[in-house]
Amino acid sequence: MHINPYLFILARPPHQVVWNYEQHTQHKLDVTHSLRLAQLINDPSRFDDTNAIDIKFANADILVARPENPVVWKWDELSKIFHIGTKNIPCEDAPQDVNEWAALYLQHCNEVLGSAEPPASTRSCPTARITLEHPSLVELQDVSLTRTLTSRSTSRSFDGRPISINQVSSLLYLTLGYLKERSVSCETLRARRSSPSGGGLNACEGFLYVRNVTGLDAGIYTYHPGEHALSLIRPLPDEPLGQLLCGQHFINSLPFGLFITSRFDRLWWKYEHSRAYRMAFVETGHVSQNFLMVATALGLDTWLTGALADRQVEHLLELEGSPEQPLFFVGCGHGDGQVHCSELMALAERQGRQP
């Protein structure tokens, strides 16, 4: 017999929990079973088909008859657990036609709506809200989609010039705002954004990093999409932006940026399977792409990163221990459009001249 390679063990006193992340099964082990499993991990050949515990392990697929030959995984075990552990949504009772699907989905939605919805916000905002003017979007009406797509590029060279509050309003409204242009008669579908969202839950939220925006004080703000309004959370931190983004200090002069977070509690509310964790990142990608497209259409240079100093950012946004977590950062401003910062280009040029 062989130890199933798709296992991890959690310490949950007074038990050890053996989790088969491929099959989505969990088993609590007491001390006796835990000790026996440790012996078999040390030497699987000690399997005894007359031992009741060993038989339980085999029936639970903790032990398997044939060795597995999994794909060689070049990343670490955590990434492997994430990928495999979020595969294969249980579909034992998959609907056989669209009518059955509709009935089951409606039943599921009714069950979800019958439970308590997560609160609209996980944080308190003691300051008065700043209502943003509804953007006219006139400057975007004649912008070519093709030109916007082909013009978008990542810039790492910003000169610190300010952007206007009207540009910020357009960016937020078209990225995270609930679009009045998309209102529908169905009450549960009225909160519509420009990007798709798993289950229509709009799990993404936004926190503004404002350093140089005409009409706004520098600081960290939270965006309220329902009211198209802002609340100041705190002044800018003493450390530069690059310190919050894993040392990428070429971005310190960026006038404006957006930390995109995901409300895991909203996803948990409707989707109990770990597959929903993937959807948090998928939705974040949709939102960030729309931000980049709108910024490009407004004539701004853009930058994005997933390299966050997570603990520092969580503290900055007052999200420590919260089911809302920062996943991505996008920013925009004016610059020379260079993909690499001048310091890196100068260093590469010096190295290129060396014999």
C-alpha positions, -999 to 999 in steps of 0.1 A, spaced: 0 0 0 10 36 -5 2 69 11 -21 90 -10 0 119 -23 -30 143 -22 -32 147 16 -24 174 40 -28 172 78 -43 200 100 -37 202 137 -72 209 152 -70 198 189 -79 173 201 -77 158 166 -55 157 135 -76 163 104 -65 144 73 -77 163 42 -78 147 8 -77 178 -13 -83 160 -46 -114 142 -34 -126 170 -10 -129 146 19 -118 151 55 -112 127 84 -107 134 121 -81 112 137 -78 105 174 -44 99 190 -45 61 183 -53 66 146 -27 95 143 1 74 158 -8 45 134 -8 69 104 26 82 115 40 46 115 26 40 80 40 73 66 74 63 80 71 28 64 40 20 42 51 -16 40 39 -21 75 3 -21 63 -15 -50 79 -48 -61 63 -58 -76 96 -55 -42 114 -88 -25 116 -73 10 115 -53 1 84 -85 -11 67 -102 22 76 -73 41 61 -76 21 29 -114 25 27 -109 62 32 -83 64 4 -57 76 29 -39 45 17 -40 35 -19 -31 3 -36 -11 17 -65 15 45 -64 3 78 -80 23 94 -107 13 130 -104 24 157 -129 57 171 -118 48 204 -101 75 231 -105 59 254 -79 55 248 -42 30 225 -25 7 254 -16 1 263 -52 -5 226 -60 -30 223 -32 -47 255 -44 -50 243 -80 -60 207 -74 -81 215 -43 -103 239 -62 -109 215 -91 -139 192 -96 -170 209 -82 -192 181 -68 -217 173 -95 -232 140 -83 -267 153 -91 -259 173 -122 -290 185 -140 -298 166 -172 -315 194 -191 -319 232 -189 -353 230 -172 -339 209 -144 -309 233 -142 -332 263 -139 -353 247 -112 -322 237 -91 -305 271 -96 -337 290 -85 -339 267 -55 -303 275 -46 -308 312 -50 -339 312 -28 -320 293 -1 -292 318 -3 -315 348 -1 -333 331 28 -300 334 48 -285 365 63 -267 386 37 -232 398 46 -232 435 57 -227 461 30 -194 470 45 -169 453 68 -154 486 81 -165 518 98 -161 551 80 -164 579 106 -157 607 81 -183 624 60 -188 609 26 -176 629 -4 -202 625 -32 -186 624 -66 -203 641 -95 -218 616 -120 -193 615 -148 -206 629 -181 -183 605 -200 -184 629 -230 -146 626 -234 -149 589 -238 -178 587 -262 -158 589 -294 -128 569 -281 -120 539 -303 -121 505 -285 -94 492 -309 -72 521 -303 -76 518 -265 -68 481 -266 -37 486 -288 -25 516 -268 -27 501 -233 7 494 -219 24 491 -186 44 522 -176 70 524 -148 79 560 -153 56 587 -138 64 623 -133 40 630 -104 17 655 -123 -18 655 -108 -49 640 -123 -83 655 -118 -111 644 -95 -133 642 -126 -109 616 -141 -110 597 -108 -148 598 -109 -149 583 -144 -124 556 -134 -143 546 -104 -178 547 -119 -168 527 -150 -147 502 -130 -165 496 -97 -196 518 -99 -232 505 -101 -240 517 -136 -273 536 -139 -272 528 -176 -275 491 -167 -305 493 -143 -330 465 -148 -364 457 -134 -353 427 -114 -345 440 -79 -317 414 -73 -299 424 -105 -299 462 -102 -263 465 -89 -246 460 -123 -210 468 -130 -192 471 -163 -174 438 -156 -189 403 -149 -190 390 -114 -195 355 -102 -231 350 -91 -237 388 -96 -222 392 -61 -199 422 -69 -174 408 -44 -147 433 -54 -143 466 -35 -118 495 -40 -95 516 -18 -80 547 -33 -44 557 -28 -45 595 -35 -12 613 -36 -19 641 -62 -55 644 -73 -69 679 -80 -99 683 -57 -90 656 -32 -68 657 -1 -40 632 -1 -49 600 18 -65 566 17 -101 565 8 -128 538 4 -152 539 -25 -189 534 -20 -202 522 -54 -239 525 -45 -236 562 -38 -206 569 -60 -189 585 -30 -157 584 -11 -148 582 26 -114 592 39 -99 565 61 -66 580 70 -38 603 57 -11 588 35 13 566 54 49 578 61 63 550 41 64 555 3 40 535 -20 68 513 -32 73 500 4 37 487 3 43 470 -30 74 449 -22 100 475 -28 89 487 -63 100 523 -55 99 534 -91 62 539 -85 65 564 -56 55 594 -77 23 578 -89 -5 603 -83 -34 578 -79 -39 541 -75 -65 516 -64 -62 486 -41 -87 461 -53 -100 438 -26 -123 408 -25 -152 402 -1 -147 365 6 -177 366 29 -199 375 0 -186 346 -20 -190 322 9 -226 334 12 -236 319 -21 -208 294 -29 -197 269 -3 -172 251 -25 -135 262 -25 -138 267 -62 -152 301 -54 -117 312 -43 -107 311 -79 -136 334 -88 -122 361 -64 -91 364 -86 -110 361 -118 -133 390 -108 -103 410 -97 -88 405 -131 -120 418 -148 -121 449 -126 -84 457 -131 -86 453 -169 -115 477 -170 -96 502 -149 -66 500 -173 -89 504 -203 -107 535 -189 -74 551 -178 -59 545 -212 -89 560 -229 -85 590 -207 -50 595 -219 -33 583 -188 -4 559 -184 -11 528 -163 7 504 -140 -4 472 -122 9 447 -97 0 417 -76 31 421 -55 17 435 -22 33 436 12 1 420 24 4 427 62 13 463 57 -15 468 31 -41 451 54 -31 474 82 -32 504 60 -67 496 48 -79 484 83 -86 449 70 -66 429 95 -85 397 104 -112 407 80 -130 385 54 -122 413 29 -87 410 16 -65 430 -8 -55 411 -40 -43 436 -65 -32 472 -72 -37 494 -103 -25 529 -108 -24 556 -134 -9 591 -140 12 610 -164 47 601 -176 69 593 -205 53 559 -211 85 539 -206 80 503 -197 110 503 -174 121 530 -150 150 552 -159 172 536 -132 169 501 -146 174 513 -182 206 532 -171 219 501 -153 212 479 -183 230 504 -206 261 505 -183 262 467 -182 258 466 -220 289 488 -224 311 466 -202 336 444 -221 
